[in-house]
Amino acid sequence: MRTRTAISIAAALLTALTACGKSEAEVQADCEKAIVEASTVTNRPAACDDLAEDDYKALLIARTLRDGGVVDDNGDVDLRQLVDEDQ
């Protein structure tokens, strides 16, 4: 009887924990919001801990390009800004 109860409790707890998990898209969106100017490859925001290293680096590069004016909010690249040597 105790074994069944323990198994039932463990199954219910596992189900509850699984239901609370975030999707990959949600984790990525939270990470993107958490990336600030001080964020680097080694200074990673806690919201990005569950994101793969390559995915985090891609978000970091995208943020840098947007901040530099090379890519706008729609994802369009300004080629003149990209090759401008005055910057």
Wavefront OBJ file of the C-alpha trace (Angstrom):
o trace
v 0.000 0.000 0.000
v 2.772 2.429 0.906
v 4.590 1.660 -2.325
v 1.515 2.492 -4.407
v 1.013 5.730 -2.508
v 4.652 6.728 -2.959
v 4.488 5.919 -6.678
v 1.257 7.895 -7.058
v 2.757 10.898 -5.296
v 5.933 10.695 -7.385
v 3.902 10.464 -10.603
v 1.744 13.439 -9.618
v 4.836 15.479 -8.728
v 6.531 14.591 -12.010
v 3.409 15.572 -13.957
v 3.193 18.896 -12.118
v 6.855 19.701 -12.745
v 6.607 18.819 -16.420
v 3.538 21.022 -16.883
v 5.368 24.013 -15.370
v 8.291 23.830 -17.804
v 8.689 26.494 -20.464
v 8.788 25.790 -24.156
v 11.996 26.446 -26.091
v 10.379 29.515 -27.668
v 9.443 30.897 -24.230
v 12.962 30.337 -22.901
v 14.399 32.069 -25.973
v 12.029 35.041 -25.628
v 12.871 35.431 -21.932
v 16.579 35.239 -22.704
v 16.306 37.827 -25.479
v 14.612 40.239 -23.065
v 17.302 39.629 -20.428
v 20.260 40.335 -22.716
v 21.629 43.786 -21.934
v 24.675 45.745 -23.086
v 26.799 44.137 -20.361
v 25.908 40.618 -21.525
v 28.766 38.660 -23.048
v 29.541 35.042 -23.821
v 30.919 34.632 -20.291
v 28.519 37.073 -18.567
v 25.294 35.236 -19.357
v 21.969 36.365 -17.814
v 20.280 33.771 -15.596
v 17.247 33.761 -17.920
v 19.522 32.279 -20.603
v 20.818 29.356 -18.524
v 18.426 26.843 -20.122
v 19.308 27.917 -23.656
v 21.920 26.063 -25.691
v 25.253 27.870 -26.003
v 24.938 28.315 -29.787
v 21.404 29.711 -29.450
v 22.576 32.159 -26.770
v 25.474 33.311 -28.952
v 23.092 33.850 -31.893
v 20.820 36.022 -29.722
v 23.843 37.938 -28.444
v 25.078 38.623 -31.989
v 21.595 39.642 -33.132
v 21.352 42.099 -30.226
v 24.759 43.566 -31.102
v 23.763 44.015 -34.752
v 20.456 45.665 -33.784
v 22.181 47.973 -31.288
v 24.716 48.943 -33.945
v 21.964 49.827 -36.411
v 22.999 47.129 -38.867
v 19.731 45.209 -38.431
v 16.410 46.890 -37.715
v 13.571 45.530 -35.553
v 12.052 43.821 -38.614
v 15.281 41.919 -39.233
v 16.188 43.907 -42.345
v 19.911 44.509 -42.895
v 21.126 48.003 -43.755
v 24.043 47.176 -46.048
v 25.294 50.760 -46.027
v 25.517 50.668 -42.245
v 27.250 47.297 -42.405
v 30.066 48.419 -44.680
v 30.380 52.021 -43.472
v 34.032 52.464 -42.482
v 33.358 55.609 -40.432
v 31.859 53.624 -37.607
l 1 2 3 4 5 6 7 8 9 10 11 12 13 14 15 16 17 18 19 20 21 22 23 24 25 26 27 28 29 30 31 32 33 34 35 36 37 38 39 40 41 42 43 44 45 46 47 48 49 50 51 52 53 54 55 56 57 58 59 60 61 62 63 64 65 66 67 68 69 70 71 72 73 74 75 76 77 78 79 80 81 82 83 84 85 86 87
